[in-house]
Amino acid sequence: MLQKVLLVEDSTSLAILYKQYVKDEPYEFFHVTTGEDAKNFIVKNPPQLIILDLKLPDISGEEILQWIRDQKIPTAVIIATAHGTIDIAVALIQSGANDFLEKPIQANRLKTSIKNHLAHNKLEGLVEDIKNDFNRNKYQGFIGSSLPMQAVYKMIDAVAPTNASVFISGESGTGKEVCAEAIHYKSQRYNKPFVAINCGAIPRDLMESEIFGHLKGSFTGATTDRKGAAILANGGTLFLDELCEMELDMQKKLLRFLQTGRFTPLGGSKEITTDLRIICATNRDPLVELNEKRFREDLYYRVNVVPIKMPPLRDRGTDILDIARFFLKKFAQQDNKKFESIKRNVELKLCHYSWPGNVRQLQNIIRNIVVLHNNTHISMEHLPEPLHSFKTTAKTPDKQHIKLNNITPIKPITNIEPPLHTMTTLKSKPDDKKAINTRLIRPMADIEREVIENAIDYCDGNVLNAAVLLELSPSTLYRKKQVWDSYEESD
C-alpha cells in the first residue's frame, strides 16, 4: 500500500504546481483547500505526512496542528510558510511540527523533504511493530516481558491461525491452560466454544463418557443422554490437560478420534463427526512417559505437531515482580486494602526464590498477604512460609564491593584509555583556588559499564539480581553485555 501525503493549501494554482513536482514519486498525493476538509480527510484516511499552509480561509494552520497533536494522530507535519512568517514556523516546530518549507517551494526541496519524512515515518512504524512483537509485557492473559515469554508469544502468534495440534508442556502452575486459551482466542475459532478437561481429575471409568458422551441406559446411573466434550467443543477447541495421566486404553480411543474426527458415544451405534482443534498439555516429561510405557508413542506423535514449552517462573526474571504487582493491585482493590507496592528487600527475595508452584504459588502468597494484612507496602514480616524463612544466597559485600543501597564503582576499567580531549587540563580562572583535574572526568559509557559490571560481580554473575539492584530491565543488561563482548572479540 502506497503512503499518503496530504497538502492543505488554499491556492489551487500552487497545489497544481506541487502535484506536478511529485507526479512520478512512489506515494499518493492529495489536496484539500480548507481546514475543515483537512480534518475530515485526516479522520477518514490518516496520511503519513501533511504539508500544512498557515493561512487558510476558515481555520489557521496553528489550530490544525494543535488539533492533530491533541488527537494523537501518528503523522508528520511540514509547515509551508511565506518568508515573513518563518519565525512563526519555527515556533510551530517547537509546538510539534516536524519541519517547514519556505514559499515558493522548489521542486527538489519538496521531493527531498517528503521522501525524508516518509522514510522516517516508516522507520517509526517498524520500530513500533518490533516493540509490540518483542517487548510485550501483557499478552492474551499472560503478564511478563522476559525473553522466554516473548518466545512463547511468538509461538502462539505462529500456530494460532492454523489447525495444527499443539502439545504444551511445563511444570504445574506455569500457565498451560492460559496458553491454550490464547491459541484459541487468536485463532479463527475464537467465537466458538473452548472446552477444557483435566484428564488427571476424572475417574478412569468416566473418562470415555466425559469426552465422547453417553446415551441413556448405557451404564448404571446413566439416566439421561449426555453430550461429551467432543460435541460441546464442535467448531472450537478441545483442551486436554494432563494428557499423560490418561489410561492406555482410553489413549487408543482418543488416537482414533484424532485421526478420523469421528467417535461413537457410550451405548450408541452411530458414529458422530465433529470439527474441532485439539490442544493437549502435561506437567510430566512426555519422553519419560514414553520410555516407561505409560504414554502411547503413536498418540505422542499425533498430538506433538507443535510443542510449546512453558518456562518455570524462576526462569522468567523480573516477570516475577510484574506478576506480583498485578496480583497485589487486583486483590487490594477486591478486598478494599491499602497495599500499593512491594519493598525492595522483598522484591529481591521474590526474585531469588525457586517458586516450585510457579505463578499459582505466587498468586496464593500475594492473596494471603492481602487478606491477613492492611499496609501500604509489602514488607518482610508479611511473607508467609516457606518464603519468610527462605534465605537468599547473595554474598555479603566487603569494602571493595557494591553497597546494596548505594552502588559505587569498585575499580576503574584500566584497559580503556580516555579520549584525547579529556587528557588536557582545563585552564582555571585567575580567582580559582584549585584547577580542575580532567583525568577524573571519564566518558559516561565507561562509567555505565563499570557500574553494571560491578553490580553483576556483586550478584555472583546473576544478571537478573543485578537488574533488580540497578532498577533496569534484564534485557537491557544482556544487550549491553553482548555489545561489550562483541567489541572485545573484534579487538
C-alpha positions as MATLAB code, in Angstrom:
seq = 'MLQKVLLVEDSTSLAILYKQYVKDEPYEFFHVTTGEDAKNFIVKNPPQLIILDLKLPDISGEEILQWIRDQKIPTAVIIATAHGTIDIAVALIQSGANDFLEKPIQANRLKTSIKNHLAHNKLEGLVEDIKNDFNRNKYQGFIGSSLPMQAVYKMIDAVAPTNASVFISGESGTGKEVCAEAIHYKSQRYNKPFVAINCGAIPRDLMESEIFGHLKGSFTGATTDRKGAAILANGGTLFLDELCEMELDMQKKLLRFLQTGRFTPLGGSKEITTDLRIICATNRDPLVELNEKRFREDLYYRVNVVPIKMPPLRDRGTDILDIARFFLKKFAQQDNKKFESIKRNVELKLCHYSWPGNVRQLQNIIRNIVVLHNNTHISMEHLPEPLHSFKTTAKTPDKQHIKLNNITPIKPITNIEPPLHTMTTLKSKPDDKKAINTRLIRPMADIEREVIENAIDYCDGNVLNAAVLLELSPSTLYRKKQVWDSYEESD';
ca = [
       0.000    0.000    0.000;
       1.321    3.409   -1.006;
       1.949    6.025    1.661;
      -0.302    9.101    1.668;
       0.708   12.771    1.592;
      -1.916   15.458    2.228;
      -1.406   19.037    1.032;
      -3.539   21.623    2.849;
      -3.281   24.692    0.604;
      -5.944   27.244   -0.355;
      -4.148   28.218   -3.565;
      -5.274   25.858   -6.326;
      -2.528   27.037   -8.678;
       0.198   26.208   -6.152;
      -1.414   22.817   -5.479;
      -1.368   22.013   -9.199;
       2.297   23.021   -9.351;
       3.246   20.834   -6.355;
       1.333   17.889   -7.807;
       3.315   18.283  -10.998;
       6.558   18.221   -8.995;
       5.752   14.842   -7.413;
       3.691   13.151  -10.130;
       6.299   10.414  -10.623;
       7.000    9.795   -6.928;
       6.005    6.473   -5.220;
       3.274    7.851   -2.940;
      -0.265    9.187   -3.193;
      -0.595   12.987   -3.136;
      -3.919   14.510   -2.048;
      -5.034   18.146   -1.858;
      -7.670   19.994    0.197;
      -8.231   23.748    0.375;
      -9.732   24.315    3.846;
      -9.055   23.349    7.427;
     -12.391   21.547    7.850;
     -11.768   19.493    4.714;
      -8.330   18.652    6.101;
      -9.820   17.401    9.397;
     -12.401   15.273    7.606;
      -9.746   13.751    5.352;
      -7.389   13.030    8.240;
     -10.093   11.290   10.266;
     -11.195    9.070    7.365;
      -7.789    8.455    5.714;
      -4.933    9.267    8.094;
      -1.948   10.291    5.952;
       1.669    9.606    6.816;
       2.613   13.232    6.042;
       0.757   16.563    5.985;
       2.039   19.712    4.258;
       0.158   22.487    6.045;
      -0.274   26.100    4.934;
      -0.516   28.524    7.845;
      -3.108   30.844    6.282;
      -6.336   29.076    5.341;
      -9.757   30.631    4.693;
     -11.516   29.053    7.693;
      -9.027   27.738   10.291;
      -5.447   28.758   10.964;
      -2.638   26.270   10.432;
      -1.718   26.637   14.106;
      -5.161   25.389   15.158;
      -4.999   22.403   12.817;
      -1.538   21.459   14.093;
      -2.774   21.646   17.687;
      -5.792   19.514   16.775;
      -3.550   16.870   15.170;
      -1.354   16.661   18.254;
      -4.352   16.657   20.647;
      -5.895   13.767   18.693;
      -2.524   11.945   18.809;
      -2.668   11.267   15.082;
       0.576    9.479   14.079;
       1.553   11.727   11.197;
       4.397   14.093   10.370;
       3.537   17.754    9.692;
       5.510   20.132    7.464;
       4.613   23.821    7.713;
       4.508   25.711    4.404;
       5.171   29.393    5.091;
       5.889   32.665    3.345;
       9.172   34.455    4.068;
       7.628   36.857    6.560;
       6.314   34.083    8.809;
       9.436   31.933    9.295;
       9.558   32.913   12.979;
       6.034   31.606   13.381;
       7.013   28.362   11.617;
       9.948   27.866   13.988;
       7.619   28.387   16.950;
       5.244   25.804   15.477;
       8.080   23.286   15.174;
       8.616   23.768   18.880;
       4.884   23.062   19.276;
       5.001   19.771   17.393;
       5.582   20.390   13.677;
       8.346   18.321   12.112;
       9.719   20.741    9.519;
       8.924   23.842    7.489;
       9.233   24.764    3.823;
       9.576   28.381    2.754;
       7.362   29.510   -0.130;
       7.802   29.371   -3.027;
       8.730   25.726   -2.575;
      11.288   24.428   -5.053;
      10.715   21.038   -6.695;
      13.863   19.352   -5.361;
      13.314   20.733   -1.863;
       9.723   19.496   -1.809;
      10.566   15.992   -3.074;
      13.533   15.603   -0.723;
      11.588   16.740    2.313;
       8.658   14.433    1.567;
      10.997   11.495    0.925;
      12.869   12.002    4.201;
       9.777   12.360    6.356;
       8.019    9.369    4.785;
      11.128    7.265    5.360;
      11.266    8.415    8.983;
       7.571    7.651    9.424;
       8.064    4.150    8.003;
      11.021    3.564   10.309;
       8.981    4.661   13.329;
       6.290    2.208   12.302;
       8.804   -0.613   12.067;
      10.233    0.259   15.478;
       6.737    0.292   16.978;
       5.978   -3.096   15.405;
       9.204   -4.508   16.839;
       8.332   -3.132   20.261;
       4.887   -4.673   20.032;
       6.305   -8.024   18.916;
       9.328   -8.300   21.166;
       8.585   -6.177   24.214;
       5.036   -7.175   25.061;
       4.519   -7.169   28.802;
       0.894   -8.325   28.528;
      -0.432  -10.864   26.074;
      -3.716  -12.797   25.984;
      -3.918  -13.297   29.750;
      -0.150  -13.535   30.297;
       1.891  -10.959   32.211;
       5.607  -10.623   31.533;
       8.145   -9.360   29.012;
      11.020  -11.779   29.668;
      12.759  -13.412   26.728;
      11.334  -16.898   27.482;
       7.812  -15.474   27.429;
       8.456  -13.451   24.271;
       9.364  -16.769   22.613;
       6.069  -18.262   23.825;
       4.135  -15.288   22.457;
       5.797  -15.698   19.063;
       4.951  -19.409   19.014;
       1.308  -18.643   19.797;
       1.194  -16.000   17.063;
       2.585  -18.511   14.564;
       0.441  -21.536   15.441;
      -2.891  -19.882   16.306;
      -4.093  -19.237   12.709;
      -3.516  -22.903   11.771;
      -5.343  -26.123   12.704;
      -2.176  -27.905   13.837;
      -2.288  -29.888   17.081;
      -0.340  -28.276   19.918;
       1.290  -30.070   22.865;
       2.043  -27.758   25.794;
       4.438  -28.969   28.460;
       5.635  -27.362   31.649;
       5.545  -27.535   35.409;
       2.291  -27.201   37.305;
       1.234  -23.563   37.628;
       3.168  -22.207   34.635;
       0.046  -21.250   32.665;
      -0.549  -24.138   30.261;
      -4.304  -23.560   30.153;
      -3.764  -19.821   29.671;
      -1.544  -20.717   26.707;
      -4.238  -22.984   25.254;
      -6.863  -20.257   25.650;
      -4.546  -17.740   23.972;
      -4.154  -20.047   20.970;
      -7.927  -20.493   20.775;
      -8.798  -16.790   21.028;
      -6.109  -15.825   18.496;
      -7.432  -18.411   16.012;
     -10.323  -18.300   13.574;
     -12.287  -20.410   16.061;
     -12.264  -17.617   18.660;
     -16.068  -17.238   18.617;
     -16.646  -20.983   19.088;
     -16.500  -22.985   22.351;
     -13.300  -23.620   24.293;
     -13.787  -26.784   26.368;
     -11.147  -27.888   28.896;
     -10.861  -31.332   30.511;
      -8.366  -32.280   33.209;
      -7.582  -35.915   32.456;
      -5.987  -36.393   35.869;
      -9.094  -35.287   37.759;
     -11.636  -37.590   36.072;
     -12.070  -41.204   37.270;
     -10.944  -43.856   34.815;
     -14.451  -45.285   34.320;
     -15.910  -41.873   33.455;
     -13.234  -40.618   31.063;
     -14.812  -42.021   27.897;
     -18.215  -40.633   28.817;
     -16.657  -37.254   29.660;
     -15.065  -36.931   26.233;
     -17.487  -38.771   23.944;
     -20.737  -38.628   25.922;
     -23.240  -41.436   26.539;
     -26.801  -42.488   25.873;
     -29.435  -43.165   28.492;
     -29.053  -46.636   29.981;
     -25.547  -47.215   28.640;
     -24.320  -47.915   32.192;
     -25.627  -47.889   35.743;
     -26.550  -44.349   36.656;
     -26.894  -43.115   33.035;
     -30.459  -41.847   33.458;
     -30.292  -39.348   30.578;
     -28.368  -38.767   27.377;
     -25.242  -36.690   27.915;
     -23.164  -34.818   25.371;
     -19.421  -35.223   25.734;
     -16.708  -32.622   25.349;
     -16.140  -33.641   21.718;
     -19.676  -32.460   20.864;
     -19.624  -29.436   23.146;
     -16.393  -28.193   21.545;
     -17.618  -28.716   17.967;
     -16.281  -25.898   15.794;
     -13.983  -24.731   18.556;
     -11.127  -26.114   20.655;
     -10.876  -29.132   22.970;
      -8.132  -28.770   25.574;
      -6.971  -31.997   27.225;
      -4.889  -31.106   30.268;
      -2.600  -33.668   31.958;
      -2.878  -35.989   28.950;
      -0.124  -38.293   30.212;
      -2.362  -39.341   33.117;
      -4.937  -40.849   30.758;
      -5.200  -44.664   30.773;
      -3.659  -46.511   27.800;
      -6.991  -47.979   26.654;
      -8.521  -44.515   26.524;
      -5.424  -43.179   24.743;
      -6.094  -45.683   21.955;
      -9.687  -44.471   21.523;
      -8.552  -40.861   21.608;
      -5.976  -41.564   18.886;
      -8.647  -42.957   16.562;
     -10.824  -39.911   17.203;
      -7.932  -37.562   16.412;
      -7.139  -39.416   13.187;
     -10.704  -39.672   11.851;
     -12.633  -36.907   13.583;
     -15.355  -39.489   14.325;
     -16.483  -41.180   17.536;
     -19.339  -43.231   18.974;
     -20.901  -42.224   22.321;
     -21.115  -44.869   25.029;
     -24.169  -47.039   24.393;
     -24.577  -45.697   20.868;
     -24.283  -47.393   17.490;
     -23.981  -44.404   15.192;
     -20.745  -42.527   14.598;
     -20.711  -38.781   15.028;
     -18.378  -36.448   13.123;
     -17.040  -33.253   14.667;
     -14.777  -30.423   13.562;
     -12.553  -29.229   16.363;
      -8.983  -28.450   17.239;
      -7.106  -30.468   19.840;
      -4.640  -28.858   22.253;
      -3.010  -31.109   24.856;
      -0.849  -30.394   27.883;
       1.136  -32.220   30.537;
       3.249  -31.382   33.580;
       5.258  -34.567   33.087;
       8.153  -35.239   30.725;
       6.487  -36.919   27.697;
       9.692  -38.737   26.703;
       9.997  -40.263   30.171;
       6.377  -41.374   29.960;
       7.106  -42.962   26.571;
      10.089  -44.875   27.923;
       8.052  -46.059   30.913;
       5.299  -47.281   28.532;
       2.697  -45.043   30.164;
       2.151  -42.960   27.049;
       1.437  -44.334   23.574;
       4.112  -43.442   21.048;
       1.629  -43.107   18.170;
      -0.527  -40.714   20.206;
       2.535  -38.693   21.177;
       3.494  -38.107   17.548;
      -0.117  -37.311   16.675;
      -0.529  -34.552   19.272;
       3.054  -33.268   19.327;
       2.885  -31.450   15.977;
       3.802  -28.097   17.536;
       5.370  -28.388   21.010;
       5.345  -25.372   23.322;
       7.429  -25.444   26.493;
       6.161  -23.145   29.232;
       9.079  -21.680   31.229;
       9.017  -22.023   35.027;
       8.543  -18.787   36.937;
      12.101  -18.892   38.351;
      13.446  -18.527   34.775;
      11.317  -15.510   33.909;
      13.422  -12.765   35.504;
      11.613   -9.625   36.595;
       8.316  -11.051   35.326;
       8.082  -12.278   38.920;
       7.771   -8.682   40.131;
       5.353   -7.674   37.368;
       3.065  -10.588   38.229;
       3.321   -9.909   41.966;
       2.398   -6.236   41.456;
      -0.524   -7.230   39.232;
      -1.958   -9.580   41.861;
      -1.282   -7.063   44.631;
      -3.263   -4.359   42.846;
      -6.055   -6.772   41.922;
      -6.532   -8.255   45.391;
      -6.136   -4.895   47.159;
      -8.976   -3.487   45.053;
     -11.130   -6.558   45.619;
     -10.679   -6.502   49.400;
     -10.512   -2.708   49.777;
      -6.986   -2.819   51.254;
      -4.282   -0.122   51.256;
      -1.476   -2.067   49.556;
       0.285   -0.117   46.793;
       3.799   -1.526   46.356;
       6.451   -4.045   47.417;
       9.585   -3.093   49.339;
      12.943   -3.597   47.634;
      14.259   -6.275   50.006;
      11.043   -8.249   49.460;
      11.453   -7.910   45.694;
      14.962   -9.365   45.964;
      13.650  -12.313   47.954;
      10.863  -12.905   45.427;
      13.414  -12.966   42.612;
      15.743  -15.356   44.482;
      13.056  -17.873   45.446;
      12.737  -21.004   43.282;
       8.886  -20.997   43.064;
       8.156  -24.734   42.831;
       4.462  -23.886   42.447;
       5.188  -21.214   39.830;
       2.602  -18.488   39.115;
      -0.113  -20.264   41.093;
       2.079  -20.234   44.206;
       2.964  -16.561   43.764;
      -0.716  -15.713   43.337;
      -1.627  -17.554   46.535;
       1.156  -15.856   48.529;
       0.063  -12.367   47.454;
      -3.547  -13.301   48.223;
      -2.502  -14.483   51.685;
      -0.684  -11.213   52.386;
      -3.570   -9.011   51.275;
      -6.122  -10.982   53.281;
      -4.115  -11.021   56.526;
      -2.576   -7.528   56.470;
      -3.504   -3.956   55.558;
      -0.415   -1.831   54.966;
       0.661    0.316   52.033;
       3.779   -1.787   51.294;
       4.550   -5.488   51.449;
       7.460   -5.916   53.858;
       9.421   -8.919   55.130;
       7.178   -9.580   58.117;
       4.196  -10.042   55.802;
       5.735  -13.001   53.937;
       4.229  -16.396   54.811;
       6.161  -19.655   54.928;
       8.144  -21.028   53.212;
       9.086  -17.660   51.727;
       9.559  -15.954   55.093;
      12.313  -18.335   56.254;
      13.945  -18.561   52.821;
      17.472  -17.139   52.841;
      18.938  -15.511   49.771;
      22.389  -16.639   48.696;
      23.841  -13.290   47.720;
      27.285  -12.773   49.246;
      27.917  -10.048   51.806;
      29.708   -7.077   50.251;
      33.057   -6.024   51.634;
      34.746   -2.639   51.437;
      35.695   -3.171   47.824;
      32.229   -4.264   46.727;
      28.994   -2.543   45.907;
      26.859   -1.425   48.759;
      23.320   -2.693   48.474;
      21.595    0.682   48.808;
      24.334    2.833   47.319;
      26.107    1.205   44.397;
      29.549    2.736   43.938;
      32.285    1.860   41.449;
      34.830   -0.722   42.606;
      37.689   -0.025   40.319;
      38.106    1.813   37.031;
      38.412   -0.143   33.804;
      42.091    0.100   33.039;
      42.094   -1.237   29.508;
      40.100    1.677   28.108;
      42.089    4.842   27.571;
      40.198    8.118   27.983;
      39.747   10.184   24.794;
      42.380   12.774   23.963;
      40.045   15.657   24.672;
      39.804   14.566   28.313;
      43.584   14.429   28.777;
      44.049   18.151   28.625;
      43.893   20.282   31.715;
      41.254   22.986   31.769;
      42.589   26.465   32.326;
      41.403   27.718   35.642;
      40.242   31.238   36.126;
      42.624   33.585   37.942;
      40.462   33.540   41.053;
      40.082   29.728   41.117;
      41.623   28.147   44.204;
      42.114   24.758   42.554;
      42.480   23.671   38.960;
      40.055   21.003   37.748;
      41.748   17.660   37.192;
      40.154   16.439   33.978;
      41.624   12.968   34.442;
      38.728   12.459   36.858;
      36.291   13.106   34.015;
      35.582    9.965   32.022;
      33.088    9.111   29.265;
      29.641    8.235   30.581;
      29.722    4.953   28.630;
      32.783    3.831   30.618;
      31.137    4.698   33.942;
      27.942    2.927   32.918;
      29.849   -0.219   32.008;
      31.803   -0.108   35.237;
      28.681    0.205   37.414;
      26.840   -2.568   35.562;
      29.792   -4.971   35.701;
      30.276   -4.212   39.409;
      26.614   -4.999   40.073;
      26.855   -8.285   38.159;
      30.027   -9.201   40.088;
      28.299   -8.416   43.374;
      25.434  -10.745   42.403;
      27.840  -13.590   41.532;
      27.133  -13.236   37.827;
      23.345  -13.262   38.224;
      22.137  -10.681   35.691;
      18.560  -10.796   36.988;
      19.575   -9.808   40.517;
      21.879   -7.115   39.155;
      18.985   -5.734   37.091;
      16.805   -5.534   40.205;
      19.539   -3.656   42.088;
      20.104   -1.236   39.216;
      16.363   -0.842   38.524;
      16.925   -1.840   34.908;
      15.352   -4.428   32.646;
      17.399   -7.667   32.423;
      17.145   -7.448   28.628;
      18.952   -4.089   28.786;
      21.858   -5.647   30.700;
      22.037   -8.648   28.376;
      22.075   -6.358   25.341;
      24.870   -4.182   26.729;
      26.937   -7.260   27.653;
      26.580   -8.567   24.096;
      27.805   -5.258   22.694;
      30.809   -5.183   25.032;
      31.661   -8.822   24.286;
      31.493   -8.199   20.523;
      33.894   -5.239   20.868;
      36.342   -7.381   22.828;
      36.135  -10.195   20.257;
      36.770   -7.770   17.403;
      39.866   -6.496   19.191;
];
